[in-house]
Amino acid sequence: MSTSPQVTAAEIARIAGVGRAAVSNWRRRFDDFPRPVGGSDASPTFALADVEGWLRAQGKIAEVAPEERLWRLIAAGGDVADRLADIGEYLLAGAPAPVGPHADRLRAAGDLAATRGAPAVFADLYARFAESPASPGGATPATTVALIAELAGAGREKPVTVLDPATTHGDLLLGFVRSARTLRGQTEAPALARLIRVRLALHPDAAPDTDVAVAEGDGLRADAWPAARFAAVVGNPPFNDRNWGHDELAYDQRWEYGLPPRTESELAWVQHALGHAEAGGRVVLLMPPAVAARGSGRRIRAELLRRGALRAVFGLPAGAAPPFGVALHLWILEQPTGERMPSHVLFAELDDLANPVTADTALRAWRDFRADPAGLAEIPGRHRAVPLIELLDDNVDLTPAHNLPAQTDLNVAERVQDTRARLLALLARLPHLVPAVPAAEEGAGTWRSVALADLARAGAVTLYRSASRAGRVGHETPPGPTVPMLTTTDLAAAVPPSARLSAAEADEAQHPRIHAGDVIVPTLLGGDEHGWASAVRVAGSAERDAVLGPNLHLLRPDPAALDPWFLAGFLTDPAHARRAGYGSSIVRVDVRRIEIPLLPPDRQRAYGETFRALRTFVTDLRGAAALGEDLGRGLLEGLTAGLLRPPG
């Protein structure tokens, strides 16, 4: 029996970037295709090493980077969290050469760590795990982690003992690895407990003497640290969990502010966290917005206010933390010391955590509020210190937006006039941008077409595909030299490359460099087919020398054989993408299957110029629509605020 990790036909398709039907076709057509080594007749498995060797010999995949190769070994073995934890513990221990069934993975990790360092190798593997189907959920963005760490320590010494009672990835604990001497966490899955402990211990900024422990189990029902008290407690506890233990925990000593109703699991976690905070200790928790105003939690919210435990509620933008589709709240609480009864609660709205000014403004408001709660200068729509007496009404509504005065743009008249002038100028230009296209002669639309795969074999176009993910990608600049990277988000928003990639990871095999005239195509077909049409792009000066981001195809046509705008125009048709798509919930597009008409160069250029003019018209038309919406909002805002008046 083979000792190599095994992969299914679906996994082979993902490795090669094709559909499952292509793998079935290879098995029928090629006698030398690797034989199954396991599985069943309906779902056979194949040795990964044999499959990669065959694909490489056939020219169907390029040589993969060592990091990608190691991740495939891990992902192909099943129980990804356990396998990754094994590797982390092996790297952490610095053990000798391994033996056993998983020795190939451990040796590969050890070899890679010898050149890149164990912390960098494990960080890259964990980032891949967090984005994989094996992950228990999304990772918390670094900006949110940093904000929570700063809020937990603002106005006092950095906390040296920290607990996350319901951690998923250990992200929030990472914010304290530089300063804390004791880090504690709890998670329900045993494999995740091992994995998070290793992640914290292998972090490059972790002090060697930091005491790290992550326990398994449900923090409410089986508290791993019942007698421990911490300087800071942080977390993103489970939401909307009606099976949190209401009946068996009804007489628990933690319910100092009232027994949480069955529908208020979040308030159970709030009191659990407060119970673990030392006197004056701070609690910073991510909460769903409904907790701030739900009627069933009104009494507990009122008691938190009366006792001085709840100090601030910040509204965060959607995407700040998982679940990313919800605009969460950030509750800041302190274990009362009995020395002074707080008189106000701080409310703030943070609209863009990617902007450092937003976080700095919030931190400054929090520090100023702690120094003088009643004297904090109010900024409409941003932050306000609200007296307790205003909050202790029949609703006890702690929603930031409901406790902040509306922000009015005093320059709305100037903005409206500027938007109106731009819109009228664009509308005057639009009629001249509409391409004048006559009807074709009868039968002229019948042409012979050929698949892009055949054009690539003939040398008319070269096909490139980026890595499935990038190690350090985002709008935050990675450390060291970087290069601009074009992403799917940039294509959808019709903007130049906005992400940055570490130059060390910008190898041509994983992230091809973009040249002017290249055609960029997404690999995924979303539910909105118009989105596909606008996402196909011909690279110009704005994209030159950027690298290709994840989930994108790059087509480099030979100008002598294939006009770029002609190619892009026919790729833009969503019908072509549908025919080349595969998958059910997530539809991937195999661009090699898309067919392009065979036309002489002069007719290609004529089509290309028309497609280019059409793209300009559509782009400007959408710009006019956006300006029209902005103008409508500005007029309504100005009229209702008394800053504009009706004509006459």
Stockholm file with secondary structure:
# STOCKHOLM 1.0

chainA/1-648         MSTSPQVTAAEIARIAGVGRAAVSNWRRRFDDFPRPVGGSDASPTFALADVEGWLRAQGKIAEVAPEERLWRLIAAGGDVADRLADIGEYLLAGAPAPVGPHADRLRAAGDLAATRGAPAVFADLYARFAESPASPGGATPATTVALIAELAGAGREKPVTVLDPATTHGDLLLGFVRSARTLRGQTEAPALARLIRVRLALHPDAAPDTDVAVAEGDGLRADAWPAARFAAVVGNPPFNDRNWGHDELAYDQRWEYGLPPRTESELAWVQHALGHAEAGGRVVLLMPPAVAARGSGRRIRAELLRRGALRAVFGLPAGAAPPFGVALHLWILEQPTGERMPSHVLFAELDDLANPVTADTALRAWRDFRADPAGLAEIPGRHRAVPLIELLDDNVDLTPAHNLPAQTDLNVAERVQDTRARLLALLARLPHLVPAVPAAEEGAGTWRSVALADLARAGAVTLYRSASRAGRVGHETPPGPTVPMLTTTDLAAAVPPSARLSAAEADEAQHPRIHAGDVIVPTLLGGDEHGWASAVRVAGSAERDAVLGPNLHLLRPDPAALDPWFLAGFLTDPAHARRAGYGSSIVRVDVRRIEIPLLPPDRQRAYGETFRALRTFVTDLRGAAALGEDLGRGLLEGLTAGLLRPPG
#=GR chainA/1-648 SS CCCSCEEEHHHHHHHHTSCHHHHHHHHHHCTTSCCCCEECSSSEEEEHHHHHHHHHHTTSSCCCCHHHHHHHHHHTTSCHHHHHHHHHHHHHHTCCSCCSTTHHHHHHHHHHHHHHCHHHHHHHHHHHHHTSTTSSSCCCCHHHHHHHHHHHHTTSCCCSEEEETTCSSSHHHHTTTTTCSEEEEEESCHHHHHHHHHHHHTCTTCCTTCEEEEEESCTTTSCSCTTCCEEEEEECCCCSCTTSSTTTTTTCTTCTTCCCCTTCHHHHHHHHHHHTEEEEEEEEEEECGGGGTCGGGHHHHHHHHHTTCEEEEEECCTTSSSSTTSCCEEEEEECCCSSCCCCEEEEEECCCTTSHHHHHHHHHHHHHHHHCGGGCCCBTTTEEEEEHHHHCSSSCCCCGGGGSCCCCCTTHHHHHHHHHHHHHHHHHHHHHHSCCCCCCCTTTTCCCEEEHHHHHHTTSEEEEECCSSCSSEESSCCSSCEEEEECHHHHHHTCCCCEEEEGGGCCTTTSCBCCTTCEEEESEECSCHHHHHHHCEECCTTTTTCEECTTEEEEEECTTTCCHHHHHHHHHCHHHHHHTEECSSSEEECGGGCEEECCCHHHHHHHHHHHHHHHHHHHHHHHHHHHHHHHHHHHHHHHHTTSSCCCC
#=GC SS_cons         CCCSCEEEHHHHHHHHTSCHHHHHHHHHHCTTSCCCCEECSSSEEEEHHHHHHHHHHTTSSCCCCHHHHHHHHHHTTSCHHHHHHHHHHHHHHTCCSCCSTTHHHHHHHHHHHHHHCHHHHHHHHHHHHHTSTTSSSCCCCHHHHHHHHHHHHTTSCCCSEEEETTCSSSHHHHTTTTTCSEEEEEESCHHHHHHHHHHHHTCTTCCTTCEEEEEESCTTTSCSCTTCCEEEEEECCCCSCTTSSTTTTTTCTTCTTCCCCTTCHHHHHHHHHHHTEEEEEEEEEEECGGGGTCGGGHHHHHHHHHTTCEEEEEECCTTSSSSTTSCCEEEEEECCCSSCCCCEEEEEECCCTTSHHHHHHHHHHHHHHHHCGGGCCCBTTTEEEEEHHHHCSSSCCCCGGGGSCCCCCTTHHHHHHHHHHHHHHHHHHHHHHSCCCCCCCTTTTCCCEEEHHHHHHTTSEEEEECCSSCSSEESSCCSSCEEEEECHHHHHHTCCCCEEEEGGGCCTTTSCBCCTTCEEEESEECSCHHHHHHHCEECCTTTTTCEECTTEEEEEECTTTCCHHHHHHHHHCHHHHHHTEECSSSEEECGGGCEEECCCHHHHHHHHHHHHHHHHHHHHHHHHHHHHHHHHHHHHHHHHTTSSCCCC
//
